């Protein structure tokens, strides 16, 4: 239905461009918040993919707004070099789908 936007560092942006995503935005600490706020308010995106490095550049309040957004859905991609997953799969499923993967398992 809506379009996909990618916001991040050079590697993430170029990777998505190679996959055919046209709306990609390379940002720095000065432009990260403004770019994300602009993309959220446009109403034309159903998914915004944001790199973990950009997540560190924005304020806590904007981060919370992005993490709680469903339309558009904002997903933070972990840095490839990081061994830590930013948002566990179970939490992502609960936030996006409303499904608790852990329920009934223990």
Buried (B, 14 or more C-beta within 10 A) or exposed (E): EBBBBBBBBEEBBBBBEEEEBEBBBBBEEEBBBEBBBEBBEEEEBBBBBBBBBBBEBBEEEBBEBBBEEEEBBBBBBBBEEEEEEBBEEBBBBBBEEEEEBEEEEE
